[in-house]
């Protein structure tokens, strides 16, 4: 039985995101883990309208707050302890990480 850990990292700080992805790649190479990725998604641009006042009848607005979110995905095959260590690290507040673990059964094995 093998586990595949999919890591999705997102941030508005591209340099911080790429630095963490490089650290993960380096750790995986040192441990000899099978790593796929990083896979980059197109940047997502968001625009958030901002009102001048909290009162709902006031239509005055500041200029919209615009920001970009960058996403990278990696897969670690096997090496459960490495994946667990990476997912439990303290990342900067500017980087969001999600971990998804999938159990893969070998061919010809019954449940």
C-alpha positions in Angstrom: 0.0 0.0 0.0 1.4 3.3 -1.0 0.3 6.8 -0.1 0.3 9.8 -2.4 0.3 13.2 -0.7 -0.8 16.1 -2.8 0.3 19.5 -1.6 -1.4 22.7 -2.8 0.4 25.9 -1.9 -1.1 29.4 -2.5 0.2 32.8 -1.9 0.1 36.4 -3.0 3.8 36.6 -2.4 5.3 34.8 -5.4 8.9 34.9 -4.0 7.9 33.4 -0.7 5.9 30.7 -2.4 8.7 29.7 -4.8 11.2 29.7 -1.9 9.1 27.2 0.0 8.5 25.0 -3.1 12.3 24.9 -3.6 12.8 23.9 0.0 10.3 21.1 -0.4 12.0 19.9 -3.6 15.4 20.0 -1.9 14.1 17.9 1.1 12.5 15.4 -1.2 15.7 15.0 -3.3 17.8 14.5 -0.1 15.4 11.8 1.1 15.2 10.2 -2.3 11.4 10.6 -2.4 9.5 10.5 -5.7 8.2 14.0 -6.3 6.0 15.2 -9.1 5.8 18.9 -9.8 5.8 21.7 -9.0 2.9 22.3 -11.3 2.1 26.0 -11.7 -1.4 27.3 -12.3 -2.1 30.6 -14.1 -2.1 33.4 -11.5 -5.6 34.4 -10.4 -6.4 38.1 -10.2 -9.0 39.3 -7.7 -10.6 42.7 -7.3 -12.4 43.6 -4.1 -14.6 46.7 -4.0 -14.2 49.0 -0.9 -16.8 51.3 0.4 -15.9 54.6 2.1 -18.4 54.1 4.9 -20.1 51.1 6.5 -23.6 52.6 6.0 -25.4 50.7 3.2 -27.1 53.9 1.8 -23.7 55.5 1.1 -22.5 54.5 -2.4 -19.1 56.3 -2.2 -16.2 53.9 -2.7 -12.4 53.8 -2.6 -10.6 52.3 -5.5 -10.9 48.5 -5.6 -8.3 46.4 -3.8 -6.6 44.2 -6.4 -4.4 41.3 -5.7 -3.0 38.1 -7.4 -2.8 34.6 -6.0 -0.2 32.2 -7.2 -0.7 28.4 -6.9 1.8 25.5 -7.0 0.9 21.8 -6.7 3.3 18.9 -5.8 2.9 15.2 -5.3 5.0 13.1 -3.0 4.8 9.3 -3.7 5.5 7.2 -0.6 7.8 8.6 2.0 4.9 9.2 4.4 7.1 10.6 7.1 8.6 13.2 4.7 5.1 14.2 3.6 3.9 14.5 7.2 6.9 16.6 8.2 6.4 19.0 5.3 2.7 19.4 5.9 3.2 20.1 9.6 5.9 22.8 9.1 5.3 26.3 10.2 4.9 28.3 7.0 4.8 32.1 6.7 1.3 33.6 7.1 1.5 34.7 3.5 1.5 31.1 2.3 -1.5 28.8 2.5 -1.0 25.0 2.3 -3.4 22.2 1.8 -2.5 18.5 2.0 -4.5 15.7 0.5 -3.5 12.0 1.1 -4.7 9.2 -1.1 -4.1 5.5 -0.5 -3.1 3.6 -3.6 -3.5 -0.2 -3.6 -1.1 -2.4 -5.6 -2.3 -4.2 -8.7 -3.9 -7.6 -8.0 -4.7 -7.0 -4.3 -8.1 -7.5 -3.0 -9.8 -5.3 -0.4 
